[in-house]
Amino acid sequence: MNHPRRFTRRDVIKTAAGAGAAYAALAGLPSWFVEEVMAQDAPKEPKSANDLPAVALIGCGGRGRGDAADAQKFGRIVAVCDVDAGHAEGAAVALGQSQRDADAKAGRKSTGDQIRTYNDFRKLIDTEKDVSVILTGTPDHWHTLVNLYALRRGKDVYSEKPLTLTIDEGKRLVQTVKETGRVLQTGTQQRSDPQFRLVCELVQNGRIGKLQRVTTIVPAGLRAGPFASKPVPEKLDWDMWLGQAPKVDFVPERCHTTFRFWYDYSGGTITDWGAHHNDIALWGMGMDRTGPTSVEGRRLVEPIPGGYTAASEYEVKYTWANGVEHTCRTTRYDSIFGSLDKNPPPGESHNGIVFEGSDGWIYVRRGFVEASKPQILKDPLPSNAKRLYASNDHMGNFFECVRTRKAPVAAAEIGHRSVSVCHLGAISTRLGRKLKWDPQKEQFVGDDEANKMVAREQRKPWTYDTVVQA
Ligand SMILES: NC(=O)c1ccc[n+]([C@@H]2O[C@H](COP(=O)([O-])OP(=O)(O)OC[C@H]3O[C@@H](n4cnc5c(N)ncnc54)[C@H](O)[C@@H]3O)[C@@H](O)[C@H]2O)c1
C-alpha cells in the first residue's frame, strides 16, 4: 500500500507554476499559507506498473504532449491519436521515452510496450478497450465532440481549456457528465496553483473589504494577414482537422498553434487566456456556478481582411447580480506570441487578475502576488474562515478523483461557466452591442441574433448526433 507523502517546498514551487514549469512563485506567499500547503497530502503515485490506469492522448500538439507527460506519474499512456500523423508519431516516440523515465524515477519496472498511434479518435476509443482515461489536447473546436464521445463510452476525461467552442456545447457536456457519472477535469491548472487559491480565499473572506471591482487582463491576440492558401501537408488530414468548422482551403496560419486567433476554431485570447483568468475572477467572486446578467464588449482594433478573425484587442464589461464590476481587457505588452509593444508604461506589463475592494486590492498572476498592504497577505485566515477546494497538483487531483469518484477541482460545470463568460464576451464584441443574459436559463434576453450565437452550425458529419450516437 502507498502511504500519502507530504508536499515538499519544491513540489509547491513546481505546482504553483502550473504543469512542468518551475519558478519561484512562493517568494511572495505568506509563510502561514506555505506551511498549510506543505501539510496537505500529495496525490498518490502508484509504485507498481500494474496499478497505472491505461490512458490515451487525443491531440498531440504542444499542450497535449505536456499533459500526457504530466499524466505519466499517475497512468500509462498506451495510445495516441492525431489527424497529423507526424504529430502522432512524434508523440508516441517522445512519450515512450518519458514513460521509461517516469517509471525509473518511481522505481517501477517498465513494461517496454510501444505506444500505438491512431488518426481517428473514434477508432482509438472503440479499439483500446483497456483505456479508462482520455486526455483531450485538440484545438478548441474539437474538445466537446471528442469529450462527449469518450464520456458516453465510459471514459474519464482530462480536457484542455477552453472547455468548449460554444455555450451550447457546455450545457450538453455538463448534462452528459451528470448522466454518465464520469469524472471530467478542465485543464485550467490555475485552480490547482496555491497562490490563486489563496487570493480567492482572501477575497471571499472579506480581506479587502467589500469586493467592488475585478479586472482580468489577458494578452492581446495576434492581428495579421492576409494569408495565402497552401497545399495540404502530406501527413495532415485537413478535412478532419476542420471537423465541425466550415470547409476552407488549407492555410498554415489556421492550423497548428495559431488556430486560437480564428473565430471558427476558438474565440481568440478571450477564450484562450480568458478561460484561465476569468475562471479565477469567478472563483474569487464565488460566482463559478452561475453567470453575469449583462455583457458589453467592444473591439479596440479591427481585424485585417483575410487575416485572423478573432478580436485581437478588446474590452468587455460584465455586470453581476452581486453588483461587482467585472472587466476583461487585453494588454499589448504581454503575449505568449511576443509583446506587441516593447515599452510598457509602469504597472501595465503583465496579464493577471486584480481584485479591488473597499479596503484594498490584490493582484495575482502566475508566479506573482501583490496586495495594497502587506498585512492583507501576511495575516493567517481565522480558523472559521471559508476555505476553498484545495488541490496542489491539477493532473494529480484528476487521477485522485478517477480513483475516489469525487468531483475534481475544475469539474465540468465550473469549466463550462468560466468559459461561458468568455464566450459571452466574444459574442458581444462581435455584435458590437450590450446584451442581457439570463444565467439560469443560459439565454440572452430579447435578442434572437445573439441567441443564435449560443450554438454554431456544425458541418456534417461532425454534428452532435453522428459523433455521439455513432
Ligand atoms: N492549460 C494550458 O495552460 C494550455 C496551454 C496551451 C494550450 N492549451 C490548450 O490546449 C489545446 C491545444 O493547444 P496546442 O497549443 O497544443 O495546439 P496545437 O495546434 O499545437 O495542437 C493541437 C493538436 O491537435 C490535433 N488535432 C486536431 N484535430 C484533431 C482531432 N480531431 N483528433 C485528434 N487530433 C486532432 C492537431 O493536429 C494538433 O496536433 C487548445 O485548446 C489550447 O487552448 C492549454
The ligand as an ORCA input file, in Angstrom:
! r2SCAN-3c Opt
* xyz 0 1
  N      -3.851     24.728    -19.960
  C      -2.969     25.495    -20.582
  O      -2.232     26.281    -19.977
  C      -2.849     25.400    -22.081
  C      -1.668     25.818    -22.732
  C      -1.602     25.705    -24.119
  C      -2.691     25.200    -24.833
  N      -3.822     24.830    -24.162
  C      -4.994     24.294    -24.918
  O      -4.658     23.033    -25.469
  C      -5.295     22.855    -26.725
  C      -4.245     22.516    -27.781
  O      -3.387     23.628    -27.920
  P      -1.944     23.480    -28.594
  O      -1.274     24.769    -28.436
  O      -1.283     22.233    -28.090
  O      -2.376     23.285    -30.118
  P      -1.597     22.515    -31.302
  O      -2.115     23.053    -32.568
  O      -0.142     22.547    -31.030
  O      -2.060     21.008    -31.088
  C      -3.353     20.517    -31.358
  C      -3.182     19.118    -31.956
  O      -4.493     18.523    -32.098
  C      -4.515     17.860    -33.359
  N      -5.897     17.648    -33.777
  C      -6.757     18.498    -34.402
  N      -7.948     17.907    -34.577
  C      -7.845     16.648    -34.082
  C      -8.735     15.540    -33.979
  N      -9.994     15.593    -34.414
  N      -8.291     14.392    -33.429
  C      -7.002     14.302    -32.978
  N      -6.113     15.311    -33.047
  C      -6.532     16.472    -33.586
  C      -3.702     18.762    -34.268
  O      -3.306     18.120    -35.439
  C      -2.550     19.133    -33.349
  O      -1.516     18.187    -33.381
  C      -6.047     24.155    -27.015
  O      -7.409     24.009    -26.708
  C      -5.389     25.171    -26.092
  O      -6.252     26.193    -25.678
  C      -3.905     24.897    -22.817
*
